[in-house]
Amino acid sequence: MISPYTAGALVLVALIVFGPSKLPEIGKALGKGIKEFKSGVADEAKKPEEQQMMNVTEQPKELPQADQQTKQ
């Protein structure tokens, strides 16, 4: 767990490095990334039957003829 002094030091260093105008943008981007990650993990946990279907490889029903490939 991060102590309050460590968190304060990290904020102070971030303020010095990035400046006060960039910190809200960085926080917004970080929050958006975390939200998308959580929703992606939740979607994966909800659909185990689709996971099983992704492991199955399907053979093509009909292969194109050799002369059709050379014309394109």
Buried (B, 14 or more C-beta within 10 A) or exposed (E): EEEEEEEEEEEEEBEEEEEEEEBEEEEEEEEEEEEEEEEEEEEEEEEEEEEEEEEEEEEEEEEEEEEEEEEE
